[in-house]
Amino acid sequence: MLQTLSEPIDALVIYRRGAPHPLLHAFRWKNRRYDVTAIHLVHEEHEGETQYLCYSLDCSGETFYVRLNTKRGLWTLEAIDTGSP
């Protein structure tokens, strides 16, 4: 079941020289830490002059959709897919 949120999160990110995008290692949402176990997809979106990096990732069996506003450096949890109907 997909739950849409659009809530701010704190992100633990690794910036590697030559990497096409920052590697999201973990994030904190509602005072809980989520460790990223797999990143499935990262793609770009644009709204006007603002570029976003959109991540689809796994944390403990759940799929999370996270977005980075590259202009402001803000991370947002957009949605959670728990996999159950």
C-alpha atoms as a printed R data frame, in Angstrom:
   type eleno elety resid chain resno      x      y       z
1  ATOM     1    CA   MET     A     1  0.000  0.000   0.000
2  ATOM     2    CA   LEU     A     2  1.403  3.380  -1.035
3  ATOM     3    CA   GLN     A     3  1.192  6.128   1.577
4  ATOM     4    CA   THR     A     4  2.032  9.640   0.307
5  ATOM     5    CA   LEU     A     5  3.597 12.044   2.806
6  ATOM     6    CA   SER     A     6  5.824 14.894   1.555
7  ATOM     7    CA   GLU     A     7  7.484 15.391   4.980
8  ATOM     8    CA   PRO     A     8 10.983 16.774   5.663
9  ATOM     9    CA   ILE     A     9 13.694 14.340   6.793
10 ATOM    10    CA   ASP     A    10 17.296 14.501   7.978
11 ATOM    11    CA   ALA     A    11 19.661 12.596   5.689
12 ATOM    12    CA   LEU     A    12 23.040 10.924   6.202
13 ATOM    13    CA   VAL     A    13 24.647 11.192   2.777
14 ATOM    14    CA   ILE     A    14 27.965 10.125   1.271
15 ATOM    15    CA   TYR     A    15 29.387 12.296  -1.487
16 ATOM    16    CA   ARG     A    16 31.855 10.261  -3.545
17 ATOM    17    CA   ARG     A    17 34.180 11.854  -6.047
18 ATOM    18    CA   GLY     A    18 32.945 10.991  -9.543
19 ATOM    19    CA   ALA     A    19 29.592  9.582  -8.387
20 ATOM    20    CA   PRO     A    20 26.601 10.793 -10.427
21 ATOM    21    CA   HIS     A    21 24.579 11.614  -7.290
22 ATOM    22    CA   PRO     A    22 24.907 11.651  -3.477
23 ATOM    23    CA   LEU     A    23 24.559  8.197  -1.890
24 ATOM    24    CA   LEU     A    24 21.825  8.173   0.731
25 ATOM    25    CA   HIS     A    25 23.088  5.985   3.582
26 ATOM    26    CA   ALA     A    26 20.366  6.589   6.209
27 ATOM    27    CA   PHE     A    27 17.674  9.090   7.134
28 ATOM    28    CA   ARG     A    28 15.765 10.170  10.239
29 ATOM    29    CA   TRP     A    29 12.008 10.614  10.158
30 ATOM    30    CA   LYS     A    30  9.793 11.114  13.220
31 ATOM    31    CA   ASN     A    31 12.716 10.473  15.601
32 ATOM    32    CA   ARG     A    32 13.494  7.096  14.034
33 ATOM    33    CA   ARG     A    33 16.557  6.204  11.965
34 ATOM    34    CA   TYR     A    34 16.120  4.210   8.756
35 ATOM    35    CA   ASP     A    35 19.236  2.551   7.307
36 ATOM    36    CA   VAL     A    36 19.167  2.219   3.523
37 ATOM    37    CA   THR     A    37 19.698 -1.394   2.454
38 ATOM    38    CA   ALA     A    38 19.353 -0.825  -1.318
39 ATOM    39    CA   ILE     A    39 18.913  2.050  -3.758
40 ATOM    40    CA   HIS     A    40 16.793  0.954  -6.719
41 ATOM    41    CA   LEU     A    41 16.570  4.077  -8.814
42 ATOM    42    CA   VAL     A    42 17.703  7.688  -8.847
43 ATOM    43    CA   HIS     A    43 16.313 10.081 -11.450
44 ATOM    44    CA   GLU     A    44 16.067 13.825 -12.007
45 ATOM    45    CA   GLU     A    45 12.965 15.978 -12.056
46 ATOM    46    CA   HIS     A    46 12.730 19.700 -12.776
47 ATOM    47    CA   GLU     A    47 10.225 22.294 -11.601
48 ATOM    48    CA   GLY     A    48 11.159 25.598 -13.174
49 ATOM    49    CA   GLU     A    49 14.828 26.201 -12.399
50 ATOM    50    CA   THR     A    50 14.861 23.781  -9.456
51 ATOM    51    CA   GLN     A    51 16.375 20.334  -9.962
52 ATOM    52    CA   TYR     A    52 15.295 17.418  -7.781
53 ATOM    53    CA   LEU     A    53 16.935 14.036  -7.359
54 ATOM    54    CA   CYS     A    54 14.320 11.359  -6.686
55 ATOM    55    CA   TYR     A    55 15.337  8.130  -4.967
56 ATOM    56    CA   SER     A    56 13.536  4.793  -4.698
57 ATOM    57    CA   LEU     A    57 15.126  2.777  -1.893
58 ATOM    58    CA   ASP     A    58 14.650 -0.083   0.567
59 ATOM    59    CA   CYS     A    59 14.872  0.069   4.339
60 ATOM    60    CA   SER     A    60 14.041 -3.093   6.310
61 ATOM    61    CA   GLY     A    61 11.678 -4.514   3.699
62 ATOM    62    CA   GLU     A    62  9.776 -1.306   2.969
63 ATOM    63    CA   THR     A    63 10.220  0.864  -0.115
64 ATOM    64    CA   PHE     A    64 10.657  4.598   0.432
65 ATOM    65    CA   TYR     A    65 10.498  7.410  -2.117
66 ATOM    66    CA   VAL     A    66 12.752 10.324  -1.164
67 ATOM    67    CA   ARG     A    67 13.444 13.593  -2.973
68 ATOM    68    CA   LEU     A    68 16.369 16.027  -2.727
69 ATOM    69    CA   ASN     A    69 15.920 19.679  -3.663
70 ATOM    70    CA   THR     A    70 19.430 20.272  -5.036
71 ATOM    71    CA   LYS     A    71 19.057 24.061  -4.982
72 ATOM    72    CA   ARG     A    72 18.197 24.262  -1.264
73 ATOM    73    CA   GLY     A    73 19.710 20.982  -0.020
74 ATOM    74    CA   LEU     A    74 16.393 19.848   1.467
75 ATOM    75    CA   TRP     A    75 15.414 16.170   1.715
76 ATOM    76    CA   THR     A    76 11.759 15.104   1.694
77 ATOM    77    CA   LEU     A    77 10.111 11.743   2.292
78 ATOM    78    CA   GLU     A    78  7.520 11.629  -0.479
79 ATOM    79    CA   ALA     A    79  5.950  8.190   0.010
80 ATOM    80    CA   ILE     A    80  6.238  4.758   1.623
81 ATOM    81    CA   ASP     A    81  5.234  1.472  -0.016
82 ATOM    82    CA   THR     A    82  4.701 -1.177   2.658
83 ATOM    83    CA   GLY     A    83  3.961 -3.859   0.070
84 ATOM    84    CA   SER     A    84  0.716 -4.979   1.710
85 ATOM    85    CA   PRO     A    85 -2.674 -4.108   0.166
